[in-house]
Amino acid sequence: MTRSELISKLSNLHRDLTQEQIDAIVTQIFDDIALTLKNGGRVELRGFGTFSLRHRSPRTGRNPRTGESVFVEGKSVPFFKAGKELKQLLNAS
């Protein structure tokens, strides 16, 4: 599902809101999740999962085109861990 499909589906479920209002709500939710992660926090959506940051240490990598070694700086990457209810839903027979 893409962002526009999500907004369209929510528009069909909530006819009292305009598509622009729903777009603003979805944008605000995503922005708040990103800002919380940027500030070092984590976001827990009960029944769905948890968003957090993982830190990757600096390392020596390899340029696949030339084969030469290059230094790759450490960085933070987003991580999602599915919640118990989501796992159960996906594995239901």
Helices and strands as residue ranges (DSSP letters): H 3-13, H 19-38, E 43-45, E 49-56, E 59-62, E 69-72, E 75-82, H 84-90
